Amino acid sequence: MNKEELLKEYETTFGEKGKDVFFSPGRINVIGEHTDYNGGHVFPAAISLGVYGVYGPREDKKVCLFSG
């Protein structure tokens, strides 16, 4: 899915235009699996797969999520 398709899906779902698109890359651990949250050393690397999202303001101060 590209940026334009994501914005269109947001508008279809919520009835208004999204403000912006963001991307959070996934990661792999080359060494150090399960040690980072225990204070150990790790060697992570970002990968091209990840999570895309769109956000926009609401009048009612609620947070609504949609996954497609």
Backbone as JSON Lines, residues from 0, in Angstrom:
{"i":0,"aa":"M","n":[0.86,-1.18,0.0],"ca":[0.0,0.0,0.0],"c":[0.9,1.23,0.0]}
{"i":1,"aa":"N","n":[0.59,2.2,-0.85],"ca":[1.39,3.43,-0.88],"c":[0.71,4.54,-0.08]}
{"i":2,"aa":"K","n":[1.37,5.68,0.0],"ca":[0.89,6.8,0.82],"c":[-0.49,7.28,0.37]}
{"i":3,"aa":"E","n":[-0.7,7.38,-0.94],"ca":[-1.99,7.87,-1.46],"c":[-3.12,6.91,-1.12]}
{"i":4,"aa":"E","n":[-2.86,5.6,-1.25],"ca":[-3.89,4.6,-0.92],"c":[-4.22,4.63,0.57]}
{"i":5,"aa":"L","n":[-3.21,4.81,1.39],"ca":[-3.41,4.87,2.83],"c":[-4.25,6.08,3.23]}
{"i":6,"aa":"L","n":[-3.96,7.23,2.64],"ca":[-4.75,8.44,2.93],"c":[-6.19,8.29,2.46]}
{"i":7,"aa":"K","n":[-6.39,7.64,1.3],"ca":[-7.74,7.41,0.78],"c":[-8.52,6.48,1.71]}
{"i":8,"aa":"E","n":[-7.87,5.42,2.2],"ca":[-8.51,4.48,3.12],"c":[-8.9,5.17,4.42]}
{"i":9,"aa":"Y","n":[-8.05,6.07,4.91],"ca":[-8.36,6.84,6.12],"c":[-9.61,7.68,5.9]}
{"i":10,"aa":"E","n":[-9.65,8.38,4.76],"ca":[-10.8,9.24,4.47],"c":[-12.08,8.42,4.32]}
{"i":11,"aa":"T","n":[-12.0,7.25,3.69],"ca":[-13.17,6.38,3.55],"c":[-13.66,5.89,4.91]}
{"i":12,"aa":"T","n":[-12.73,5.55,5.79],"ca":[-13.07,5.0,7.1],"c":[-13.61,6.05,8.06]}
{"i":13,"aa":"F","n":[-12.95,7.22,8.11],"ca":[-13.28,8.22,9.12],"c":[-14.06,9.43,8.59]}
{"i":14,"aa":"G","n":[-14.24,9.51,7.27],"ca":[-15.04,10.58,6.71],"c":[-14.37,11.94,6.66]}
{"i":15,"aa":"E","n":[-13.07,11.99,6.87],"ca":[-12.31,13.24,6.76],"c":[-10.88,12.91,6.37]}
{"i":16,"aa":"K","n":[-10.16,13.92,5.93],"ca":[-8.79,13.71,5.47],"c":[-7.84,13.52,6.65]}
{"i":17,"aa":"G","n":[-6.87,12.64,6.46],"ca":[-5.82,12.45,7.46],"c":[-4.82,13.59,7.38]}
{"i":18,"aa":"K","n":[-4.19,13.89,8.51],"ca":[-3.23,14.99,8.55],"c":[-1.88,14.59,7.98]}
{"i":19,"aa":"D","n":[-1.39,13.39,8.32],"ca":[-0.07,12.98,7.86],"c":[0.07,11.47,7.95]}
{"i":20,"aa":"V","n":[1.06,10.95,7.24],"ca":[1.39,9.53,7.24],"c":[2.71,9.34,7.96]}
{"i":21,"aa":"F","n":[2.82,8.29,8.77],"ca":[4.1,7.99,9.41],"c":[4.49,6.54,9.15]}
{"i":22,"aa":"F","n":[5.75,6.24,9.32],"ca":[6.28,4.89,9.15],"c":[7.22,4.57,10.29]}
{"i":23,"aa":"S","n":[7.05,3.41,10.88],"ca":[7.94,2.94,11.94],"c":[8.58,1.64,11.45]}
{"i":24,"aa":"P","n":[9.9,1.65,11.22],"ca":[10.54,0.46,10.66],"c":[10.61,-0.68,11.67]}
{"i":25,"aa":"G","n":[10.57,-1.89,11.14],"ca":[10.81,-3.05,11.97],"c":[12.3,-3.19,12.23]}
{"i":26,"aa":"R","n":[12.67,-4.15,13.06],"ca":[14.09,-4.35,13.31],"c":[14.39,-5.83,13.5]}
{"i":27,"aa":"I","n":[15.63,-6.14,13.27],"ca":[16.13,-7.47,13.56],"c":[17.28,-7.32,14.56]}
{"i":28,"aa":"N","n":[17.5,-8.34,15.35],"ca":[18.65,-8.35,16.25],"c":[19.7,-9.28,15.66]}
{"i":29,"aa":"V","n":[20.83,-8.69,15.25],"ca":[21.91,-9.49,14.71],"c":[22.51,-10.36,15.82]}
{"i":30,"aa":"I","n":[22.74,-9.76,16.98],"ca":[23.14,-10.51,18.18],"c":[22.4,-9.9,19.37]}
{"i":31,"aa":"G","n":[22.22,-10.66,20.41],"ca":[21.65,-10.11,21.64],"c":[20.16,-10.26,21.78]}
{"i":32,"aa":"E","n":[19.57,-11.28,21.19],"ca":[18.13,-11.49,21.29],"c":[17.7,-11.62,22.75]}
{"i":33,"aa":"H","n":[16.69,-10.9,23.16],"ca":[16.09,-10.92,24.51],"c":[17.02,-10.4,25.61]}
{"i":34,"aa":"T","n":[18.06,-9.68,25.25],"ca":[18.92,-9.12,26.3],"c":[18.74,-7.63,26.46]}
{"i":35,"aa":"D","n":[18.19,-6.95,25.45],"ca":[18.06,-5.49,25.52],"c":[17.18,-5.05,26.68]}
{"i":36,"aa":"Y","n":[16.08,-5.72,26.92],"ca":[15.2,-5.32,28.02],"c":[15.68,-5.83,29.38]}
{"i":37,"aa":"N","n":[16.79,-6.56,29.38],"ca":[17.41,-6.99,30.63],"c":[18.72,-6.26,30.9]}
{"i":38,"aa":"G","n":[18.97,-5.18,30.15],"ca":[20.16,-4.37,30.37],"c":[21.4,-4.86,29.66]}
{"i":39,"aa":"G","n":[21.28,-5.87,28.8],"ca":[22.43,-6.39,28.07],"c":[22.71,-5.62,26.79]}
{"i":40,"aa":"H","n":[23.73,-6.05,26.07],"ca":[24.12,-5.4,24.82],"c":[23.48,-6.1,23.63]}
{"i":41,"aa":"V","n":[23.07,-5.31,22.65],"ca":[22.46,-5.86,21.44],"c":[23.05,-5.17,20.22]}
{"i":42,"aa":"F","n":[22.81,-5.76,19.06],"ca":[23.26,-5.18,17.8],"c":[22.08,-5.23,16.82]}
{"i":43,"aa":"P","n":[21.1,-4.3,16.98],"ca":[19.92,-4.31,16.13],"c":[20.16,-3.57,14.82]}
{"i":44,"aa":"A","n":[19.31,-3.87,13.84],"ca":[19.35,-3.18,12.55],"c":[17.92,-2.97,12.07]}
{"i":45,"aa":"A","n":[17.64,-1.78,11.53],"ca":[16.32,-1.5,10.96],"c":[16.17,-2.24,9.64]}
{"i":46,"aa":"I","n":[14.93,-2.62,9.31],"ca":[14.65,-3.27,8.04],"c":[13.57,-2.48,7.31]}
{"i":47,"aa":"S","n":[13.38,-2.78,6.04],"ca":[12.43,-2.0,5.23],"c":[10.97,-2.33,5.53]}
{"i":48,"aa":"L","n":[10.69,-3.44,6.17],"ca":[9.32,-3.76,6.58],"c":[9.01,-3.03,7.87]}
{"i":49,"aa":"G","n":[7.76,-2.64,8.04],"ca":[7.39,-1.93,9.25],"c":[5.9,-1.64,9.28]}
{"i":50,"aa":"V","n":[5.53,-0.64,10.03],"ca":[4.13,-0.26,10.22],"c":[3.92,1.15,9.69]}
{"i":51,"aa":"Y","n":[2.92,1.3,8.82],"ca":[2.51,2.61,8.33],"c":[1.26,3.03,9.08]}
{"i":52,"aa":"G","n":[1.07,4.32,9.25],"ca":[-0.13,4.82,9.9],"c":[-0.48,6.21,9.41]}
{"i":53,"aa":"V","n":[-1.71,6.59,9.6],"ca":[-2.21,7.92,9.28],"c":[-2.9,8.45,10.53]}
{"i":54,"aa":"Y","n":[-2.76,9.72,10.78],"ca":[-3.46,10.31,11.92],"c":[-4.15,11.6,11.5]}
{"i":55,"aa":"G","n":[-5.12,11.99,12.29],"ca":[-5.84,13.23,12.06],"c":[-6.53,13.68,13.34]}
{"i":56,"aa":"P","n":[-6.83,14.96,13.44],"ca":[-7.46,15.49,14.66],"c":[-8.92,15.07,14.76]}
{"i":57,"aa":"R","n":[-9.42,15.05,15.99],"ca":[-10.83,14.78,16.27],"c":[-11.35,15.87,17.19]}
{"i":58,"aa":"E","n":[-12.61,16.17,17.08],"ca":[-13.24,17.19,17.93],"c":[-13.55,16.65,19.33]}
{"i":59,"aa":"D","n":[-13.78,15.34,19.45],"ca":[-14.21,14.77,20.73],"c":[-13.06,14.27,21.6]}
{"i":60,"aa":"K","n":[-11.83,14.52,21.2],"ca":[-10.63,14.14,21.98],"c":[-10.48,12.63,22.18]}
{"i":61,"aa":"K","n":[-11.15,11.82,21.36],"ca":[-11.02,10.37,21.43],"c":[-9.94,9.91,20.45]}
{"i":62,"aa":"V","n":[-9.42,8.73,20.72],"ca":[-8.47,8.09,19.81],"c":[-9.19,6.9,19.18]}
{"i":63,"aa":"C","n":[-9.27,6.87,17.85],"ca":[-9.9,5.77,17.14],"c":[-8.86,5.14,16.22]}
{"i":64,"aa":"L","n":[-8.81,3.81,16.22],"ca":[-7.83,3.08,15.42],"c":[-8.54,2.18,14.43]}
{"i":65,"aa":"F","n":[-7.88,1.97,13.29],"ca":[-8.39,1.08,12.26],"c":[-7.2,0.35,11.65]}
{"i":66,"aa":"S","n":[-7.33,-0.94,11.47],"ca":[-6.28,-1.74,10.85],"c":[-6.87,-2.42,9.62]}
{"i":67,"aa":"G","n":[-6.17,-2.33,8.51],"ca":[-6.7,-2.93,7.3],"c":[-5.68,-3.66,6.5]}
